[in-house]
Amino acid sequence: MKSAVITIVLLALCPLMASATGTIDLEEAYRSLDEAIAQSDRYVAQREDRIRQLKSALEVTRDPAAQYDLCHRLYEQYKPYMNDSAIFYIDRCITLAEGLGDRVHAEECQIHLAWQCTESGMYYEAMDILDAMDEAKISDPRNLKQYNSTLAHLYSELGYYCKVPRLQQAYFAKGDYYRQLIDTTVCSPDEALQIKEIAYFGAGDAQGALRYSDMRLKQVETGSHEFAIVAFYRYLDYQLLGDSVQARYWVTQSALSDVRNAVMDQGAMWELANLLMADGDMDRAYRYIHFAWQCASKFNTVKRNSQISPVLTAISDNYEASLKRANRQLLYLAIVASLLAALFLGILFYSNSQRKKLARARNELSASNTQLAALNAQLSDLNSQLRDANLKLNESNRVKDEYVGRFIHLCSFYIDRLDEMRKRVNKMVKSHDLDALVRFTGDSALRDTNLNELYEMFDTTFLHLFPNFVDDFNALLRPECRITPPASGTLNTDLRIFALIRLGIEDSSRIAEFLHYSVNTIYNYRAKIKNGSIADRDTFESRVKSLGM
């Protein structure tokens, strides 16, 4: 039963063009379909022009054989476009073929007529046409193959739409029976591959069906109606495989090909609208099903109208429900807005009465506020100045206390050292060891040692007071000009110069005296470092003075 239902859908709907490789972009596919729908009048005009040319040629043709050929070509043009006209011209082909004594073409056209009736839902008419034919007298193998294929399609359609389970099973069984009678040796390459694809699909083997679909794609022209049919089979294969993205892509391509070929039997568009409605994309689903409805009206078959009507009804119900919800929300908003408006008017009336009272008080307070604002501004400036002075005073006291303590300790240290030197010199004098005395007093190592100890104590004290000085100081310089101390907990000459400036010793002569350099050397050190400032070099030292505050 499942196989028969699938076959009905396969034979009843038209598919689409596609590219089987690459990344799937559904939004791009939908945009292409929207553009094609917007230009559908142009595609319809092209088909109408072909039909008009064939009709004009038919009007002036008197040869029955040529008339048959033109009528058959008109049937092919109308077959996917306008059902009534397709039936009219294929029926006329039957009459012309019988008049010519061409039994093979007469049988072929009768089978085409039965197929067209089946496609349009005229099942009893199709049954009458096929019953009137004597299967045993069909001499042409291709006609016999098409005869069995049409019967399989007819019974599958009957089974699909039948609501009586017992009859439904019987119809599907007959459809399978006639399908097995199809002689694939007389089929076209695409028909043979299609039969195999349907067989794998009916057996639930999506991968096997897709292998034959790939072969079919290579045999049809991209964008043609035949290519669209192959593409629609791929949509069903991917549905069976469970690949929803590929399935939606191929059914979209099918609808796109149908639109560009001015096909009015819009099965793919109807299927796509169903999928979009299930996805919740109601706006797009409505546009597509509305277009499919317009096409179905032109194609004029009961079957397509019966398929599209439930989708239109479902979309309409969804829109109606959305409209009711919007109306309810609008009503609630209107009530809330009215209440807010009434409240606003009450507040406005009360505010006007209070405004007059406040105006008098405002005038009286205006002068006081002006004076108070001026006093507040002055007080704010004084407070700011006092706060800055307190900060500087506190910092100065902290530094002073630290350095006083260190100075007392240093003085005591050097007093002890001088006393040791006194005792040592006194001992040399008493022993009249003048050579040792000369060597002792002439050696500069003692001076260097004392200076190093002094600088070491200075570095330790300063970094104790300002532990982040080196990092903060380097932050004021460009990366390539930053200074790295010789060791942790020590400063070099560059850093000592600006450490002294941070302590308030700005005079180059005093700095030179402490570091035992010339004034010019100290000046050059200061200029070089200020040139590496990331900001204005003129404000560099003032920013150094504020480090650590």
C-alpha positions as CSV (number, residue, x, y, z in Angstrom):
1,M,0.0,0.0,0.0
2,K,2.8,2.3,0.9
3,S,4.4,1.8,-2.5
4,A,1.2,2.6,-4.3
5,V,0.6,5.8,-2.3
6,I,4.2,7.0,-3.1
7,T,3.7,6.2,-6.8
8,I,0.6,8.3,-6.9
9,V,2.4,11.3,-5.4
10,L,5.3,10.8,-7.7
11,L,3.2,10.7,-10.8
12,A,0.8,13.5,-9.8
13,L,3.2,16.3,-8.9
14,C,5.8,18.2,-10.9
15,P,9.4,18.8,-9.7
16,L,12.3,21.1,-10.0
17,M,15.7,22.0,-11.1
18,A,18.7,21.9,-8.8
19,S,22.4,21.7,-8.1
20,A,23.2,18.5,-6.3
21,T,26.4,19.8,-4.7
22,G,27.5,22.7,-2.6
23,T,26.2,24.3,0.6
24,I,22.4,24.5,0.7
25,D,21.1,28.1,1.2
26,L,17.3,27.8,1.5
27,E,16.8,31.5,1.9
28,E,18.6,32.1,-1.4
29,A,16.4,29.4,-3.0
30,Y,13.3,31.1,-1.7
31,R,14.4,34.4,-3.0
32,S,14.9,33.0,-6.5
33,L,11.4,31.5,-6.3
34,D,10.0,34.8,-5.2
35,E,11.7,36.6,-8.2
36,A,10.4,33.9,-10.6
37,I,6.8,34.4,-9.2
38,A,7.1,38.1,-9.7
39,Q,8.0,37.5,-13.4
40,S,5.5,34.7,-13.9
41,D,3.4,36.8,-16.3
42,R,6.4,36.9,-18.7
43,Y,6.8,33.1,-18.6
44,V,3.0,32.7,-19.2
45,A,3.2,35.1,-22.1
46,Q,6.0,33.0,-23.7
47,R,3.9,29.9,-23.5
48,E,0.8,31.7,-24.8
49,D,2.9,33.0,-27.7
50,R,3.9,29.4,-28.6
51,I,0.3,28.3,-28.4
52,R,-0.8,31.3,-30.5
53,Q,1.7,30.4,-33.2
54,L,0.5,26.7,-33.3
55,K,-3.1,27.7,-33.5
56,S,-2.4,30.1,-36.3
57,A,-0.6,27.4,-38.2
58,L,-3.5,25.0,-37.5
59,E,-6.1,27.4,-38.9
60,V,-4.4,27.5,-42.3
61,T,-3.5,23.8,-42.5
62,R,-5.7,21.5,-44.5
63,D,-3.5,18.4,-44.5
64,P,-4.9,15.9,-41.9
65,A,-1.5,14.6,-41.1
66,A,-0.1,18.1,-40.5
67,Q,-3.2,18.9,-38.5
68,Y,-2.6,15.9,-36.3
69,D,1.0,17.0,-35.7
70,L,-0.1,20.5,-34.8
71,C,-2.9,19.3,-32.5
72,H,-0.5,16.9,-30.7
73,R,1.9,19.8,-30.2
74,L,-0.9,21.9,-28.8
75,Y,-1.8,19.1,-26.5
76,E,1.8,19.0,-25.2
77,Q,1.7,22.8,-24.6
78,Y,-1.7,22.6,-22.8
79,K,-0.9,19.4,-20.9
80,P,0.7,21.1,-17.9
81,Y,-1.0,24.5,-18.6
82,M,-4.7,24.1,-19.1
83,N,-6.4,20.8,-18.6
84,D,-9.6,21.4,-20.6
85,S,-7.7,22.6,-23.7
86,A,-5.3,19.6,-23.4
87,I,-8.3,17.2,-23.4
88,F,-9.8,19.0,-26.3
89,Y,-6.7,18.8,-28.5
90,I,-5.8,15.2,-27.6
91,D,-9.4,14.2,-28.4
92,R,-9.1,15.9,-31.7
93,C,-5.9,14.0,-32.3
94,I,-7.8,10.7,-31.8
95,T,-10.4,11.8,-34.4
96,L,-7.6,12.8,-36.9
97,A,-5.6,9.6,-36.4
98,E,-8.7,7.5,-36.9
99,G,-9.6,9.5,-40.0
100,L,-6.1,8.7,-41.3
101,G,-6.4,5.1,-40.5
102,D,-3.4,5.4,-38.1
103,R,-4.4,2.9,-35.4
104,V,-1.1,3.2,-33.5
105,H,-1.4,6.9,-33.0
106,A,-5.1,6.7,-32.3
107,E,-4.4,4.2,-29.5
108,E,-1.5,6.3,-28.2
109,C,-3.8,9.4,-28.0
110,Q,-6.5,7.5,-26.3
111,I,-4.0,6.4,-23.6
112,H,-2.8,10.1,-23.3
113,L,-6.5,11.1,-22.9
114,A,-7.0,8.6,-20.1
115,W,-3.8,9.8,-18.4
116,Q,-5.0,13.4,-18.6
117,C,-8.4,12.5,-17.2
118,T,-6.6,10.7,-14.3
119,E,-4.4,13.7,-13.7
120,S,-7.5,16.0,-13.4
121,G,-9.4,13.6,-11.1
122,M,-11.8,12.3,-13.9
123,Y,-11.3,8.7,-12.8
124,Y,-14.5,7.2,-14.2
125,E,-13.9,8.9,-17.6
126,A,-10.4,7.5,-17.7
127,M,-11.7,4.0,-16.7
128,D,-14.3,4.1,-19.6
129,I,-11.6,5.1,-22.1
130,L,-9.2,2.3,-21.0
131,D,-12.0,-0.3,-20.7
132,A,-13.1,0.5,-24.3
133,M,-9.6,-0.5,-25.5
134,D,-8.9,-4.1,-26.2
135,E,-5.5,-4.8,-24.6
136,A,-5.0,-7.9,-26.8
137,K,-5.3,-5.7,-29.9
138,I,-2.6,-3.2,-28.9
139,S,0.1,-4.1,-31.3
140,D,2.7,-1.3,-30.5
141,P,4.9,-2.3,-27.5
142,R,5.3,1.3,-26.4
143,N,1.5,1.8,-26.4
144,L,1.1,-1.3,-24.4
145,K,3.7,-0.1,-21.9
146,Q,1.9,3.3,-21.6
147,Y,-1.5,1.5,-21.3
148,N,-0.3,-0.5,-18.3
149,S,1.4,2.5,-16.8
150,T,-1.8,4.5,-17.1
151,L,-3.8,1.8,-15.5
152,A,-1.3,1.5,-12.6
153,H,-1.5,5.3,-12.2
154,L,-5.3,5.3,-12.3
155,Y,-5.8,2.5,-9.7
156,S,-3.1,4.1,-7.5
157,E,-5.0,7.4,-7.6
158,L,-8.3,5.6,-6.8
159,G,-6.6,3.9,-3.8
160,Y,-5.1,7.1,-2.5
161,Y,-8.4,9.0,-2.5
162,C,-10.6,6.1,-1.5
163,K,-12.0,6.2,2.1
164,V,-13.2,2.5,2.2
165,P,-10.2,0.4,3.5
166,R,-11.3,-2.8,1.7
167,L,-11.7,-1.0,-1.7
168,Q,-8.5,1.0,-1.1
169,Q,-6.5,-2.2,-0.7
170,A,-8.0,-3.7,-3.9
171,Y,-7.2,-0.5,-5.9
172,F,-3.6,-0.5,-4.7
173,A,-3.3,-4.2,-5.5
174,K,-4.5,-3.6,-9.1
175,G,-2.1,-0.6,-9.4
176,D,0.9,-2.9,-8.3
177,Y,-0.3,-5.6,-10.7
178,Y,-0.3,-3.3,-13.8
179,R,3.0,-1.7,-12.7
180,Q,4.6,-5.1,-12.8
181,L,3.3,-5.6,-16.4
182,I,5.3,-2.6,-17.7
183,D,7.9,-3.7,-20.2
184,T,11.0,-1.6,-19.4
185,T,12.7,-2.7,-22.6
186,V,10.6,-0.3,-24.6
187,C,11.0,2.6,-22.1
188,S,13.2,5.6,-22.7
189,P,16.4,5.7,-20.6
190,D,14.8,8.2,-18.2
191,E,11.6,6.1,-17.9
192,A,13.7,2.9,-17.1
193,L,15.7,4.7,-14.5
194,Q,12.5,6.3,-13.1
195,I,10.9,2.9,-12.7
196,K,13.9,1.6,-10.8
197,E,14.0,4.7,-8.6
198,I,10.3,4.3,-7.7
199,A,11.0,0.6,-6.9
200,Y,13.8,1.5,-4.5
201,F,11.7,4.3,-3.0
202,G,8.7,2.0,-2.5
203,A,11.0,-0.5,-0.8
204,G,12.1,2.2,1.6
205,D,15.7,2.4,0.2
206,A,16.3,6.1,-0.1
207,Q,20.0,5.7,-0.9
208,G,19.3,3.3,-3.7
209,A,16.6,5.7,-5.1
210,L,19.1,8.6,-5.0
211,R,21.6,6.6,-7.0
212,Y,19.2,6.3,-9.9
213,S,18.1,9.9,-9.4
214,D,21.7,11.0,-9.9
215,M,21.8,9.1,-13.2
216,R,18.5,10.8,-14.3
217,L,19.8,14.2,-13.6
218,K,22.6,13.7,-16.1
219,Q,20.1,12.9,-18.9
220,V,17.8,15.9,-18.7
221,E,18.3,19.5,-19.5
222,T,18.7,21.8,-16.5
223,G,15.6,24.0,-16.0
224,S,13.4,21.9,-18.3
225,H,10.0,20.5,-17.2
226,E,11.6,17.0,-17.4
227,F,14.4,18.1,-15.1
228,A,11.8,19.5,-12.7
229,I,10.1,16.1,-12.5
230,V,13.5,14.4,-11.7
231,A,14.1,17.0,-9.1
232,F,10.8,16.4,-7.4
233,Y,11.6,12.7,-7.2
234,R,14.8,13.7,-5.4
235,Y,12.7,15.7,-2.9
236,L,10.7,12.6,-2.1
237,D,13.9,10.6,-1.8
238,Y,15.4,13.1,0.7
239,Q,12.1,13.1,2.6
240,L,12.4,9.4,3.0
241,L,16.0,9.8,4.0
242,G,15.1,12.3,6.7
243,D,17.2,15.2,5.3
244,S,14.8,18.1,5.6
245,V,17.2,20.7,4.3
246,Q,17.9,18.9,1.0
247,A,14.2,18.0,0.7
248,R,13.1,21.7,1.1
249,Y,15.8,22.7,-1.4
250,W,14.7,20.3,-4.1
251,V,11.0,21.0,-3.7
252,T,11.8,24.7,-4.0
253,Q,13.8,24.1,-7.1
254,S,10.9,22.1,-8.5
255,A,8.5,24.9,-7.9
256,L,11.0,27.4,-9.5
257,S,11.3,25.2,-12.6
258,D,7.5,25.0,-12.9
259,V,7.1,28.7,-12.6
260,R,9.7,29.4,-15.3
261,N,8.1,26.9,-17.6
262,A,4.6,28.4,-17.0
263,V,3.3,25.1,-15.6
264,M,-0.1,25.5,-14.0
265,D,-0.3,22.1,-12.5
266,Q,1.6,23.4,-9.4
267,G,2.1,20.3,-7.3
268,A,5.5,21.3,-6.1
269,M,4.3,24.7,-5.0
270,W,1.5,23.1,-3.1
271,E,3.9,20.7,-1.4
272,L,6.3,23.5,-0.5
273,A,3.5,25.6,1.0
274,N,2.6,22.6,3.2
275,L,6.2,22.3,4.5
276,L,6.4,26.1,5.2
277,M,3.2,26.0,7.0
278,A,4.5,23.2,9.2
279,D,7.7,25.3,9.8
280,G,5.5,28.2,11.0
281,D,6.4,30.5,8.0
282,M,2.8,31.5,7.4
283,D,3.4,34.6,5.3
284,R,5.5,32.8,2.8
285,A,3.2,29.7,2.8
286,Y,0.3,31.9,2.1
287,R,2.0,33.6,-0.9
288,Y,3.0,30.3,-2.4
289,I,-0.4,28.5,-1.9
290,H,-2.2,31.6,-3.2
291,F,0.0,31.4,-6.3
292,A,-0.7,27.7,-6.6
293,W,-4.4,28.4,-6.3
294,Q,-4.3,30.9,-9.1
295,C,-2.4,28.3,-11.2
296,A,-4.9,25.5,-10.3
297,S,-7.8,27.8,-11.3
298,K,-6.2,28.2,-14.7
299,F,-5.4,24.5,-15.0
300,N,-9.0,23.8,-13.9
301,T,-9.0,20.4,-12.2
302,V,-11.1,19.2,-9.3
303,K,-8.2,17.2,-7.8
304,R,-5.7,20.1,-7.5
305,N,-8.4,22.4,-6.1
306,S,-9.3,19.8,-3.5
307,Q,-5.6,19.5,-2.5
308,I,-5.1,23.2,-2.2
309,S,-8.3,24.1,-0.4
310,P,-7.4,22.5,2.9
311,V,-4.0,24.3,2.9
312,L,-5.7,27.6,2.1
313,T,-8.3,27.0,4.8
314,A,-5.6,26.2,7.4
315,I,-3.6,29.3,6.5
316,S,-6.8,31.4,6.6
317,D,-7.7,30.0,10.0
318,N,-4.2,30.8,11.3
319,Y,-4.5,34.4,10.0
320,E,-8.0,34.7,11.5
321,A,-6.7,33.5,14.9
322,S,-3.8,35.9,14.6
323,L,-6.2,38.8,13.7
324,K,-8.4,38.0,16.7
325,R,-5.4,38.0,19.0
326,A,-4.3,41.3,17.6
327,N,-7.7,42.7,18.0
328,R,-7.9,41.6,21.6
329,Q,-4.5,43.1,22.3
330,L,-5.6,46.3,20.6
331,L,-8.7,46.5,22.7
332,Y,-6.7,46.0,25.9
333,L,-4.3,48.7,24.8
334,A,-7.1,51.0,24.0
335,I,-8.6,50.5,27.5
336,V,-5.2,51.0,29.2
337,A,-4.6,54.1,27.0
338,S,-8.0,55.6,28.0
339,L,-7.3,55.0,31.7
340,L,-3.9,56.6,31.3
341,A,-5.4,59.5,29.5
342,A,-7.9,60.1,32.3
343,L,-5.2,59.8,34.9
344,F,-3.0,62.2,32.9
345,L,-5.8,64.8,32.7
346,G,-6.4,64.6,36.5
347,I,-2.7,65.0,37.1
348,L,-2.5,67.9,34.7
349,F,-5.4,69.7,36.4
350,Y,-3.8,69.2,39.8
351,S,-0.4,70.2,38.5
352,N,-1.8,73.5,37.1
353,S,-3.3,74.4,40.5
354,Q,-0.1,73.6,42.3
355,R,2.0,75.4,39.6
356,K,0.6,78.8,40.6
357,K,1.4,78.2,44.2
358,L,4.9,77.0,43.4
359,A,5.5,80.0,41.1
360,R,5.4,82.4,44.0
361,A,7.6,80.2,46.1
362,R,10.0,79.8,43.2
363,N,10.4,83.5,42.8
364,E,11.2,83.9,46.4
365,L,13.7,81.1,46.4
366,S,15.3,82.1,43.2
367,A,17.3,84.9,44.7
368,S,18.3,82.7,47.7
369,N,19.2,79.9,45.4
370,T,21.4,82.2,43.3
371,Q,23.3,83.4,46.4
372,L,23.5,79.8,47.8
373,A,24.8,78.5,44.5
374,A,27.6,81.1,44.5
375,L,28.5,80.3,48.1
376,N,28.3,76.5,47.4
377,A,30.7,77.1,44.4
378,Q,33.1,79.0,46.6
379,L,32.9,76.4,49.3
380,S,33.4,73.6,46.8
381,D,36.6,75.3,45.5
382,L,37.8,75.8,49.1
383,N,37.0,72.2,50.0
384,S,38.9,71.0,46.9
385,Q,41.9,73.1,47.7
386,L,41.8,71.9,51.3
387,R,41.5,68.3,50.3
388,D,44.5,68.7,47.9
389,A,46.5,70.5,50.6
390,N,45.7,67.8,53.1
391,L,46.7,65.1,50.7
392,K,50.0,66.8,50.0
393,L,50.5,67.5,53.7
394,N,49.9,63.9,54.7
395,E,52.2,62.7,52.0
396,S,54.8,65.2,53.0
397,N,54.5,64.2,56.6
398,R,54.8,60.6,55.8
399,V,57.9,61.1,53.6
400,K,59.4,63.5,56.2
401,D,58.9,61.0,59.1
402,E,60.4,58.2,57.1
403,Y,63.4,60.2,56.0
404,V,64.0,61.7,59.4
405,G,64.1,58.3,60.9
406,R,66.4,57.1,58.2
407,F,68.6,60.2,58.5
408,I,69.0,59.8,62.3
409,H,70.0,56.2,61.7
410,L,72.4,57.2,59.0
411,C,74.0,59.9,61.1
412,S,74.5,57.4,64.0
413,F,75.9,54.9,61.5
414,Y,78.5,57.4,60.1
415,I,79.4,58.7,63.6
416,D,80.3,55.2,64.5
417,R,82.2,54.7,61.3
418,L,84.1,58.1,61.8
419,D,84.9,57.0,65.3
420,E,86.3,53.8,64.0
421,M,88.4,55.7,61.4
422,R,89.6,58.0,64.2
423,K,90.8,55.1,66.3
424,R,92.5,53.5,63.4
425,V,94.3,56.7,62.3
426,N,95.2,57.4,66.0
427,K,96.7,54.0,66.2
428,M,98.8,54.5,63.1
429,V,100.0,57.9,64.4
430,K,101.0,56.4,67.7
431,S,102.9,53.7,66.0
432,H,104.4,56.2,63.6
433,D,103.3,54.0,60.7
434,L,103.1,56.9,58.2
435,D,103.1,54.6,55.1
436,A,100.0,52.8,56.3
437,L,98.4,56.1,57.1
438,V,99.1,57.5,53.7
439,R,97.7,54.3,52.1
440,F,94.6,54.4,54.2
441,T,93.8,58.1,53.6
442,G,94.7,57.9,49.9
443,D,92.5,55.0,49.0
444,S,89.2,56.1,47.3
445,A,87.6,52.7,47.9
446,L,86.3,53.9,51.2
447,R,84.5,56.8,49.6
448,D,83.0,54.5,46.9
449,T,81.9,52.1,49.6
450,N,80.2,54.8,51.6
451,L,78.5,56.2,48.5
452,N,77.2,52.8,47.5
453,E,75.9,52.3,51.0
454,L,74.3,55.7,50.9
455,Y,72.6,55.0,47.5
456,E,71.5,51.6,48.6
457,M,69.9,53.1,51.7
458,F,68.3,55.8,49.6
459,D,66.9,53.2,47.1
460,T,65.6,51.0,49.9
461,T,63.9,53.9,51.7
462,F,62.4,55.4,48.6
463,L,61.0,52.1,47.3
464,H,59.6,51.4,50.7
465,L,57.7,54.7,50.5
466,F,56.8,54.3,46.9
467,P,56.8,50.6,46.0
468,N,55.1,51.1,42.6
469,F,57.3,54.1,41.5
470,V,59.2,52.2,38.8
471,D,56.1,50.8,37.1
472,D,54.2,54.1,37.4
473,F,57.2,56.1,36.1
474,N,57.6,53.7,33.1
475,A,53.9,54.1,32.3
476,L,54.6,57.8,31.6
477,L,57.2,56.8,28.9
478,R,57.0,55.3,25.5
479,P,57.7,51.5,25.5
480,E,61.1,51.9,23.8
481,C,62.2,54.6,26.4
482,R,61.2,52.7,29.5
483,I,63.9,52.1,32.2
484,T,64.7,48.7,33.8
485,P,66.4,48.8,37.2
486,P,69.7,46.9,37.5
487,A,68.2,44.6,40.2
488,S,65.0,44.3,42.3
489,G,64.8,46.8,45.1
490,T,67.4,49.2,43.5
491,L,67.4,52.3,41.3
492,N,69.8,53.4,38.6
493,T,70.9,57.0,38.0
494,D,68.0,57.9,35.8
495,L,65.5,56.7,38.3
496,R,67.3,58.3,41.3
497,I,67.2,61.7,39.6
498,F,63.4,61.5,39.2
499,A,63.1,59.9,42.7
500,L,64.7,63.1,44.1
501,I,62.3,65.2,42.0
502,R,59.4,63.1,43.5
503,L,60.7,64.0,47.0
504,G,60.7,67.7,46.0
505,I,64.4,68.2,45.2
506,E,64.1,69.8,41.8
507,D,67.2,71.9,41.6
508,S,69.8,70.3,39.3
509,S,72.7,71.5,41.4
510,R,71.3,69.8,44.5
511,I,70.7,66.6,42.6
512,A,74.2,66.7,41.1
513,E,75.7,67.3,44.6
514,F,73.8,64.2,46.0
515,L,74.7,61.9,43.0
516,H,78.2,63.3,42.6
517,Y,77.7,64.3,38.9
518,S,78.1,67.7,37.2
519,V,75.1,69.9,36.8
520,N,75.3,69.7,33.0
521,T,75.2,65.9,33.2
522,I,72.1,66.0,35.4
523,Y,70.4,68.4,33.0
524,N,71.2,66.1,30.1
525,Y,69.7,63.1,31.9
526,R,66.5,65.0,32.7
527,A,66.1,66.2,29.1
528,K,66.7,62.7,27.6
529,I,64.1,61.1,29.8
530,K,61.5,63.9,29.2
531,N,61.9,63.4,25.4
532,G,60.6,59.9,25.9
533,S,57.3,61.0,27.5
534,I,54.1,59.7,25.9
535,A,52.5,63.1,26.6
536,D,53.6,66.7,26.8
537,R,57.3,66.8,28.0
538,D,56.7,70.2,29.7
539,T,54.3,68.6,32.2
540,F,56.3,65.4,32.7
541,E,58.0,66.3,36.0
542,S,54.8,67.6,37.5
543,R,53.2,64.2,36.7
544,V,56.2,62.5,38.3
545,K,55.6,64.5,41.5
546,S,52.1,63.1,41.7
547,L,53.1,59.4,41.5
548,G,52.1,57.3,44.4
549,M,49.5,59.8,45.7
